[in-house]
């Protein structure tokens, strides 16, 4: 899959492309429906299949105070796109200059000159360009110009088995509520968080349940507080390790912790976490099931007894998944 970031000249001179455009955060099943249409049509017509996206979510610049938490960072999104069959992903740098570009100029510079677009497939509610002034109607009008000559196909996604159409907004809501099961259905895969393993207070190790304290960027969406069954993947390996993950403020030990922490206990791992040599690594945590909400326990004995149950439940959930 080719990565395109220079739109001054088309990378496939003389050939045309079938294009879709968007932030594509999460690469959920609705996104995949549109991408599949792009790939299938491009193969049928002997054209290039291309997804146009941005190096950051546009809202992070134009309305940072209300920008949505991300389901996938840019690196993960590109990794997922490599498995879709697309010929190319065009990455537009989204800065102040790009935010000020008119829809008409964007179409000419990126789609016509840069990609040789012949056909565009986007969601029926698609908006783009300065002030979100561009839409399907404007794209259609611009495509009828003699110097452009492309067509536009709006796609309306239908609700899935839950009665709700898959969307990044709905998946964020589900994750925040701790509803991993439905979020994963909409994603078409387990939700994955990536973060660096940092030193914590080592309390888990002292009670016989060592954990990796995972620090994720504040821009990422994090599941609601609770205990989860998950797969823990170390960098450079393909073997997922079973884990029980706690997200929360640890009310048994702290009255008013300012933020929730993400702590992963690798099931059946060494009793000392240093033997796993996880510190400083970037962990990939794939959430499979929510086991329970966060609780405050009367003391260490009650907590340890519950952790034994949590680990058994996590093992069962992962074996079933």
NORWO-V470021 format. One record per residue. RES is the residue in three letters. SS is DSSP state (helix for helix, strand for strand, loop for the rest). OMEGA is omega in whole degrees, -180 to 180 (* if undefined). D_LAST is the distance of its C-alpha to the last C-alpha in Angstrom with 1 decimal. Layout:
res->{RES,RES}
ss->{SS,SS}
omega->{OMEGA,OMEGA}
d_last->{D_LAST,D_LAST}
//
This chain:
res->{UNK,UNK,UNK,UNK,UNK,UNK,UNK,UNK,UNK,UNK,UNK,UNK,UNK,UNK,UNK,UNK,UNK,UNK,UNK,UNK,UNK,UNK,UNK,UNK,UNK,UNK,UNK,UNK,UNK,UNK,UNK,UNK,UNK,UNK,UNK,UNK,UNK,UNK,UNK,UNK,UNK,UNK,UNK,UNK,UNK,UNK,UNK,UNK,UNK,UNK,UNK,UNK,UNK,UNK,UNK,UNK,UNK,UNK,UNK,UNK,UNK,UNK,UNK,UNK,UNK,UNK,UNK,UNK,UNK,UNK,UNK,UNK,UNK,UNK,UNK,UNK,UNK,UNK,UNK,UNK,UNK,UNK,UNK,UNK,UNK,UNK,UNK,UNK,UNK,UNK,UNK,UNK,UNK,UNK,UNK,UNK,UNK,UNK,UNK,UNK,UNK,UNK,UNK,UNK,UNK,UNK,UNK,UNK,UNK,UNK,UNK,UNK,UNK,UNK,UNK,UNK,UNK,UNK,UNK,UNK,UNK,UNK,UNK,UNK,UNK,UNK,UNK,UNK,UNK,UNK,UNK,UNK,UNK,UNK,UNK,UNK,UNK,UNK,UNK,UNK,UNK,UNK,UNK,UNK,UNK,UNK,UNK,UNK,UNK,UNK,UNK,UNK,UNK,UNK,UNK,UNK,UNK,UNK,UNK,UNK,UNK,UNK,UNK,UNK,UNK,UNK,UNK,UNK,UNK,UNK,UNK,UNK,UNK,UNK,UNK,UNK,UNK,UNK,UNK,UNK,UNK,UNK,UNK,UNK,UNK,UNK,UNK,UNK,UNK,UNK,UNK,UNK,UNK,UNK,UNK,UNK,UNK,UNK,UNK,UNK,UNK,UNK,UNK,UNK,UNK,UNK,UNK,UNK,UNK,UNK,UNK,UNK,UNK,UNK,UNK,UNK,UNK,UNK,UNK,UNK,UNK,UNK,UNK,UNK,UNK,UNK,UNK,UNK,UNK,UNK,UNK,UNK,UNK,UNK,UNK,UNK,UNK,UNK,UNK,UNK,UNK,UNK,UNK,UNK,UNK,UNK,UNK,UNK,UNK,UNK,UNK,UNK,UNK,UNK,UNK,UNK,UNK,UNK,UNK,UNK,UNK,UNK,UNK,UNK,UNK,UNK,UNK,UNK,UNK,UNK,UNK,UNK,UNK,UNK,UNK,UNK,UNK,UNK,UNK,UNK,UNK,UNK,UNK,UNK,UNK,UNK,UNK,UNK,UNK,UNK,UNK,UNK,UNK,UNK,UNK,UNK,UNK,UNK,UNK,UNK,UNK,UNK,UNK,UNK,UNK,UNK,UNK,UNK,UNK,UNK,UNK,UNK,UNK,UNK,UNK,UNK,UNK,UNK,UNK,UNK,UNK}
ss->{loop,strand,strand,strand,loop,loop,loop,loop,loop,loop,loop,loop,loop,loop,loop,loop,strand,strand,strand,strand,strand,loop,loop,loop,loop,loop,loop,loop,helix,helix,helix,helix,helix,helix,helix,helix,helix,helix,helix,helix,helix,helix,helix,helix,helix,loop,loop,strand,strand,strand,strand,strand,strand,strand,loop,loop,loop,loop,helix,helix,helix,helix,loop,helix,helix,helix,loop,loop,loop,strand,loop,loop,loop,helix,helix,helix,helix,helix,helix,helix,helix,loop,loop,loop,loop,loop,loop,strand,strand,strand,strand,strand,loop,loop,loop,helix,helix,helix,helix,loop,loop,loop,helix,helix,helix,helix,helix,helix,helix,helix,helix,helix,helix,helix,loop,loop,strand,strand,strand,strand,strand,strand,strand,loop,loop,loop,strand,strand,loop,helix,helix,helix,loop,strand,strand,helix,helix,helix,helix,helix,helix,helix,helix,loop,loop,loop,loop,loop,loop,loop,strand,strand,strand,strand,strand,loop,loop,loop,loop,loop,loop,loop,loop,loop,loop,loop,loop,helix,helix,helix,helix,helix,helix,helix,helix,helix,loop,loop,loop,helix,helix,helix,helix,helix,helix,helix,helix,loop,loop,loop,strand,strand,strand,strand,strand,strand,strand,strand,loop,loop,loop,loop,helix,helix,helix,helix,loop,loop,loop,loop,loop,strand,strand,strand,strand,loop,loop,loop,loop,strand,loop,loop,loop,loop,loop,strand,strand,strand,strand,strand,strand,strand,strand,loop,loop,loop,loop,loop,loop,loop,strand,strand,strand,strand,strand,strand,strand,strand,loop,loop,loop,loop,loop,loop,loop,loop,loop,loop,loop,loop,strand,strand,strand,strand,strand,strand,loop,loop,loop,loop,loop,loop,helix,helix,helix,helix,loop,loop,loop,loop,loop,strand,strand,strand,strand,strand,strand,strand,strand,strand,strand,strand,loop,loop,loop,loop,loop,loop,loop,helix,helix,helix,helix,helix,helix,helix,helix,helix,helix,helix,helix,helix,helix,helix,helix,helix,helix,helix,helix,helix,loop}
omega->{-178,173,-178,176,177,-174,179,179,-179,-179,177,-177,179,178,179,-177,171,-166,164,-173,174,177,178,177,178,-177,-177,-173,176,175,-177,177,180,-180,179,178,179,-178,-178,-179,180,178,-178,-175,-179,180,176,175,-171,171,177,179,-173,-178,174,179,-178,-179,180,179,-173,176,-174,-178,-180,180,-179,172,-174,174,177,172,-174,-179,-180,179,179,178,-179,-180,179,-180,-175,-176,178,175,-176,169,178,-176,179,176,-178,178,-177,179,179,-180,-178,-177,180,176,-179,-179,178,-180,-178,-174,-173,-171,-176,-178,-173,-172,179,-172,174,-176,180,176,-179,174,-176,180,-176,174,-180,176,-177,-180,-177,-177,180,178,-178,-179,180,177,-179,179,-180,-180,-179,177,-177,-179,-179,177,172,179,-175,180,176,-179,174,-178,-180,-180,177,-175,178,-179,-179,178,179,176,178,180,180,179,176,179,180,-180,-180,178,-179,-177,-178,-175,-178,177,-179,176,-179,178,-175,-180,175,175,-176,172,178,179,-178,177,-177,176,176,-180,176,-178,-180,-180,-176,180,175,179,-176,180,172,180,-171,180,180,179,-178,180,-173,174,-178,178,180,-178,180,-180,-173,167,-175,171,-180,-177,178,-180,178,179,177,-175,178,179,-180,-177,168,-173,175,173,-179,-174,174,-176,177,-176,-174,180,-174,178,-174,-177,175,177,176,-176,-178,173,178,-176,180,176,178,-180,178,-175,179,179,177,179,-177,-173,-180,178,172,180,172,-177,-178,-173,-176,-176,173,-176,179,174,178,-178,171,-177,-176,-179,-175,-177,179,178,-178,178,179,-180,176,178,-179,-178,178,180,179,179,179,-179,-179,177,180,-178,*}
d_last->{30.6,33.8,34.0,37.1,38.8,42.5,43.7,47.3,47.0,44.6,42.7,43.1,46.7,47.7,44.2,42.5,39.0,36.5,35.2,32.9,33.3,31.5,29.7,26.3,24.5,20.8,20.9,19.1,18.9,22.5,23.7,22.2,24.1,27.3,26.7,26.0,29.4,31.1,29.9,30.8,34.2,35.1,34.4,36.5,39.3,39.3,38.7,36.6,33.4,33.3,31.4,33.6,32.2,33.5,33.2,32.5,31.8,35.2,35.0,34.9,38.5,40.0,38.7,37.1,37.5,35.0,32.9,29.2,26.7,24.9,21.3,21.9,24.9,27.2,26.0,22.3,23.6,25.7,22.9,20.7,23.9,24.5,21.8,23.3,26.4,28.9,32.2,32.8,31.8,34.9,34.6,37.3,38.4,38.5,41.4,44.4,46.1,43.2,42.7,46.4,46.3,47.2,44.9,47.7,47.9,44.2,44.2,47.2,46.2,42.5,41.9,45.3,46.8,43.7,41.4,43.7,41.7,42.3,39.6,37.4,34.2,33.2,31.9,34.8,34.9,35.2,37.7,39.0,42.1,44.4,43.9,41.1,44.2,42.6,40.8,40.3,43.9,45.4,43.3,44.6,48.2,47.9,46.6,49.8,52.0,53.8,52.6,48.9,48.3,44.6,42.8,40.1,37.3,35.7,32.3,31.2,27.5,26.6,24.2,20.7,19.3,19.6,23.2,23.2,23.7,21.4,23.4,23.3,25.2,22.8,19.7,21.8,22.7,19.1,18.3,21.5,20.8,17.5,15.6,12.6,10.8,13.9,14.7,11.6,12.5,16.0,15.3,13.3,11.1,10.0,13.4,15.1,18.1,20.6,23.4,25.8,25.4,28.6,30.5,30.0,31.9,30.3,30.0,26.5,27.9,30.9,28.9,26.7,23.5,24.2,22.5,22.7,24.5,23.3,25.9,24.9,27.7,28.9,28.5,24.7,22.7,21.0,18.6,20.7,21.5,19.0,16.5,13.0,9.9,10.0,10.5,14.3,16.0,19.7,22.3,23.3,20.2,17.4,15.4,12.9,13.5,11.3,13.1,14.1,16.0,18.9,20.6,24.0,27.7,27.5,29.9,30.4,32.4,33.6,35.4,35.2,33.0,33.6,30.1,26.5,25.1,21.7,21.2,18.3,18.4,17.0,15.8,18.2,20.3,24.1,25.9,27.8,25.9,28.9,27.9,24.9,27.4,25.2,28.0,29.0,26.0,24.0,20.4,17.5,14.9,11.8,10.7,7.2,8.8,12.4,13.4,17.2,20.2,22.6,25.2,28.6,29.2,32.6,32.5,30.8,30.3,28.5,26.3,25.5,24.7,22.2,20.6,20.1,18.2,16.1,15.2,14.3,12.2,10.4,9.9,8.6,6.1,4.9,5.5,3.8,0.0}
//
